[in-house]
Amino acid sequence: MKEKLSKINKRPIVLIHGLWNNSEIFKQVFKKLDKHNVEYFAPTLLHEFGMVSIKELAKSLDKEIVYNFGIETEIDIVGFSMGGIIGRYWIKKLKGFKRTKRFISIGSPHKGTLTAQIIPRYPLKGISEMKINSVLLKELSLENNRLDYIDCVSFYTIWDLMVFPGWKAYLPRGKKISLNILKHKNLVRNPYAVNEIVKEIIN
């Protein structure tokens, strides 16, 4: 598990990484947050190459949040790629909506991705749950009212080939921000993208 905590300045930020990476994907974001004296926490969740269900990953996230912040501390969620789906599931299904004030999604396939369409449910359950019209995504779409009292922001790029079509990678609530970035991972690595994301985090 990768953890980084800095001096408290506002609500703690919980950053959730995506598939085939770990919390180090947010390295450039960490540097910016440190400059603004923001408290943040970024656990590394064990996806097992996509074999672990998003539901199970959300439960692991819940344990990490409770261990680090208790059961009542208000927090903000930042999810990249699959991390945005994990965060959304945690908010909606594991009562995260009761304590989440802000939810920032970055390149997350909230409406699914064609890239996952040919992936078999077994053994790659986690990846298959990101298919367009998957059971999990349909389930999440039924309770959008859980997002009504959360400040939601979605970052995406129309050039995304991992989350495709990229122009649909946004939450059903809140502000949508399109970034002119060519690669999926560059959404959290490109200096311009990182600056825009951190602006929203500290806003």
C-alpha positions as CSV (number, residue, x, y, z in Angstrom):
1,M,0.0,0.0,0.0
2,K,1.3,3.4,-0.9
3,E,0.3,6.2,1.4
4,K,1.1,9.9,1.4
5,L,-0.1,12.3,4.0
6,S,0.7,15.9,4.3
7,K,-0.4,18.8,6.6
8,I,-4.2,19.2,6.7
9,N,-5.4,22.2,4.8
10,K,-9.0,21.2,3.9
11,R,-10.9,17.9,3.6
12,P,-8.6,14.9,3.0
13,I,-8.4,13.8,-0.6
14,V,-8.6,10.1,-1.4
15,L,-7.1,9.2,-4.8
16,I,-8.0,5.9,-6.4
17,H,-5.8,4.6,-9.2
18,G,-6.9,2.5,-12.2
19,L,-6.2,-0.9,-13.7
20,W,-2.6,-2.0,-14.4
21,N,-1.1,0.8,-12.3
22,N,-0.8,1.8,-8.6
23,S,-0.9,4.9,-6.5
24,E,2.4,6.1,-8.2
25,I,0.3,7.0,-11.2
26,F,-0.5,10.2,-9.2
27,K,3.1,11.2,-8.6
28,Q,2.8,14.5,-10.5
29,V,-0.5,15.2,-8.7
30,F,1.1,14.5,-5.3
31,K,3.8,17.1,-6.1
32,K,1.2,19.8,-6.8
33,L,-0.8,18.9,-3.7
34,D,2.2,19.1,-1.5
35,K,2.8,22.6,-2.7
36,H,-0.7,23.5,-1.6
37,N,-0.4,21.8,1.7
38,V,-3.3,19.5,1.1
39,E,-3.8,16.2,3.0
40,Y,-4.2,13.2,0.7
41,F,-4.2,9.4,0.8
42,A,-3.7,7.1,-2.1
43,P,-4.0,3.4,-1.3
44,T,-2.8,0.8,-3.8
45,L,-5.6,-1.6,-4.5
46,L,-4.9,-5.1,-5.7
47,H,-6.7,-5.6,-9.1
48,E,-4.9,-8.8,-9.9
49,F,-4.6,-7.8,-13.6
50,G,-8.4,-7.2,-13.7
51,M,-9.5,-10.4,-12.1
52,V,-10.9,-8.8,-8.9
53,S,-14.4,-7.4,-9.1
54,I,-15.0,-3.7,-8.8
55,K,-17.3,-4.5,-5.9
56,E,-14.5,-6.2,-4.0
57,L,-12.1,-3.4,-4.8
58,A,-14.6,-0.9,-3.4
59,K,-14.8,-2.9,-0.2
60,S,-11.1,-2.8,0.1
61,L,-11.2,0.9,-0.4
62,D,-13.8,1.2,2.3
63,K,-11.5,-0.5,4.8
64,E,-8.6,1.8,3.9
65,I,-10.7,4.9,4.3
66,V,-12.2,3.8,7.7
67,Y,-8.7,2.8,8.9
68,N,-7.2,6.1,8.0
69,F,-10.1,8.5,8.6
70,G,-12.7,6.8,10.8
71,I,-16.3,6.6,9.8
72,E,-17.4,10.2,9.9
73,T,-14.6,12.4,8.5
74,E,-15.8,14.2,5.4
75,I,-13.5,13.5,2.4
76,D,-13.2,14.2,-1.3
77,I,-12.7,11.3,-3.8
78,V,-10.5,11.5,-6.9
79,G,-10.7,8.5,-9.2
80,F,-8.7,7.8,-12.3
81,S,-9.9,5.3,-14.9
82,M,-11.3,2.2,-13.2
83,G,-10.6,4.1,-10.0
84,G,-13.5,6.4,-10.8
85,I,-15.9,3.4,-11.1
86,I,-14.6,2.0,-7.8
87,G,-15.1,5.4,-6.2
88,R,-18.6,5.7,-7.6
89,Y,-19.5,2.2,-6.4
90,W,-18.2,3.1,-2.9
91,I,-20.2,6.3,-2.9
92,K,-23.4,4.7,-4.0
93,K,-23.3,1.2,-2.5
94,L,-21.1,1.5,0.6
95,K,-22.7,4.6,2.0
96,G,-19.8,6.9,0.8
97,F,-22.4,9.5,-0.2
98,K,-22.9,10.2,3.5
99,R,-19.4,11.6,3.9
100,T,-18.2,12.5,0.4
101,K,-18.4,16.2,-0.5
102,R,-16.6,16.2,-3.8
103,F,-16.1,13.5,-6.5
104,I,-13.6,14.1,-9.3
105,S,-13.6,11.5,-12.0
106,I,-10.7,11.3,-14.5
107,G,-11.0,9.3,-17.7
108,S,-13.4,6.8,-16.1
109,P,-15.7,4.6,-18.2
110,H,-19.0,5.5,-16.5
111,K,-20.9,4.4,-19.6
112,G,-18.5,1.5,-20.3
113,T,-15.7,1.2,-22.8
114,L,-15.6,-0.7,-26.1
115,T,-12.0,-1.8,-25.2
116,A,-13.6,-4.2,-22.6
117,Q,-16.3,-5.6,-24.8
118,I,-14.4,-8.8,-25.9
119,I,-13.0,-9.5,-22.4
120,P,-14.5,-12.7,-20.8
121,R,-16.2,-12.4,-17.4
122,Y,-14.0,-15.3,-16.2
123,P,-11.3,-14.8,-15.1
124,L,-11.2,-11.1,-15.8
125,K,-14.3,-10.1,-13.8
126,G,-13.1,-6.6,-13.0
127,I,-12.4,-5.6,-16.6
128,S,-15.6,-7.2,-17.8
129,E,-17.6,-5.0,-15.4
130,M,-16.5,-2.0,-17.5
131,K,-18.2,-3.3,-20.7
132,I,-20.9,-1.1,-22.2
133,N,-24.2,-2.1,-20.6
134,S,-22.6,-4.3,-18.0
135,V,-24.7,-5.4,-15.1
136,L,-22.6,-3.3,-12.7
137,L,-22.8,-0.1,-14.7
138,K,-26.5,-0.5,-15.2
139,E,-26.8,-1.0,-11.4
140,L,-24.9,2.2,-10.7
141,S,-27.0,4.2,-13.2
142,L,-30.2,3.5,-11.2
143,E,-29.1,5.5,-8.2
144,N,-27.8,8.8,-9.6
145,N,-29.7,10.7,-6.9
146,R,-26.9,9.6,-4.5
147,L,-24.7,12.1,-6.4
148,D,-27.2,15.0,-6.1
149,Y,-25.6,16.5,-3.0
150,I,-22.0,15.8,-4.1
151,D,-20.0,18.3,-6.1
152,C,-19.1,16.2,-9.2
153,V,-16.5,17.0,-11.8
154,S,-15.5,14.8,-14.7
155,F,-12.3,15.1,-16.7
156,Y,-12.0,13.2,-20.0
157,T,-10.3,13.3,-23.4
158,I,-12.0,12.6,-26.7
159,W,-8.7,10.9,-27.8
160,D,-8.9,8.2,-25.2
161,L,-8.4,4.7,-26.6
162,M,-8.5,2.9,-23.3
163,V,-11.8,4.4,-22.3
164,F,-13.6,4.5,-25.7
165,P,-15.5,6.5,-26.7
166,G,-13.7,9.0,-24.5
167,W,-16.3,11.7,-25.1
168,K,-18.7,9.7,-22.9
169,A,-16.4,9.2,-20.0
170,Y,-18.2,11.5,-17.5
171,L,-20.5,11.3,-14.6
172,P,-24.3,11.9,-15.0
173,R,-24.0,14.8,-12.6
174,G,-21.8,17.9,-12.4
175,K,-19.2,19.7,-14.5
176,K,-17.6,18.1,-17.5
177,I,-14.1,19.2,-18.6
178,S,-12.6,18.0,-21.8
179,L,-8.8,18.0,-21.9
180,N,-6.9,17.9,-25.2
181,I,-4.6,15.0,-24.2
182,L,-3.7,12.1,-26.5
183,K,-3.0,9.2,-24.1
184,H,-5.1,7.8,-21.3
185,K,-2.4,7.8,-18.6
186,N,-1.4,11.4,-19.6
187,L,-4.7,12.5,-18.0
188,V,-2.8,12.3,-14.7
189,R,0.8,12.8,-16.0
190,N,0.7,15.6,-18.5
191,P,1.6,19.0,-16.8
192,Y,-1.4,20.8,-18.3
193,A,-3.8,18.1,-17.3
194,V,-2.3,17.8,-13.8
195,N,-2.6,21.6,-13.3
196,E,-6.3,21.6,-14.3
197,I,-7.1,18.7,-12.1
198,V,-5.3,20.2,-9.0
199,K,-7.1,23.5,-9.6
200,E,-10.4,21.6,-9.2
201,I,-9.1,19.7,-6.2
202,I,-8.1,22.8,-4.2
203,N,-11.0,24.9,-5.4
